[in-house]
Amino acid sequence: MPPDPIFLATAIEVVTRAGRIQLQHFGKIQRIEKKGSIDLVTEVDVEVERMFRALIAERFPEHRILAEELGAGSEGKSSSPYCWMFDPVDGTTNYAHGMPIFCSSLALEVDGRIEVGAVYDPTRRELFTAERGGGARLNGSPLRVSSADALIDSMLCTGFPYHVHEIVDEVVGLFASFVGKARAVRRLGSAAIDLCYVGAGRLDGFWEGFLSPWDIAAGALIVEEAGGHVSNLEGGPFTARGREVVASNGLIHADLLATIAEYRSRKRTG
């Protein structure tokens, strides 16, 4: 059974409202705080999340919430099978520096499976949406992954975790492995946008570890519904709570996994 249409309508309402708030403050940030040495949070992150929480509390008071800023580790005491996963500003570092690559990302998990996703990039006015079994769309038009079938013909993307300074050799080493095999490798600074771009065929593949559910839940569904493939870094089943993802057009997925496995094997054997 397809998801209730009100869920996608709510996701779209939240992320587009978030986008308006983001643009109102873009380039005018007054307060930037640190959650870690390079992990930033702005007043806009908090304002957007408060808007979201108020809307969900009014419309679906029994639903659980898993979001980044206000009690990130708490989903409440509800036993509801519905859980909203929200990133108020995905790409906060970009946003805080005035770089126009950021978005808001919202997914609805039902009984442990992502059923609805919406990602909105306000600077490009691009709304990516997906419903399980209903396909993925960009501003209402159907999305389809690319047809590249070899790494040398592929443009890939990745991201770096907030503790990158502690594992810089590993992150750069794997990045270098892909640079040596792909047409190009990018690092945009927003996992949600990266995944949407795979779904849209702009990127052919994406990998990253050390992620949170709100970073990847919506984007992963968009990739799947656009005809792509999503897994963990070892090729096992993807879960939004698994903290890692490999996403592709499906045709190069085995090559992505093989490159990761080869690098890890070299690293172990020294």
Buried (B, 14 or more C-beta within 10 A) or exposed (E): EEBBEEBBEBBBBBBBBBBEBBBEBBEEBEEBEEBEEEEBBBEBBBBBBEBBBEBBEEEBEEBBBBBBBBEBEEBEEEEEEBBBBBBBBBBBBBBBEEBBBBBBBBBBBBEEEBBBBBBBBBBEEBBBBBBBEBBBBBEEEEBBBBEBEEBEBBBBBBBBBBBBEEBEEBBEBBBEBBEEBBEEBBEBBBBBBBBBBBBBBBBBBBBBBBBBBBBBBBBBBBBBBBBBBBBBBEBEEBBBEBBBBBBBBBBBBEBBBEBBEEBBEEEEEE
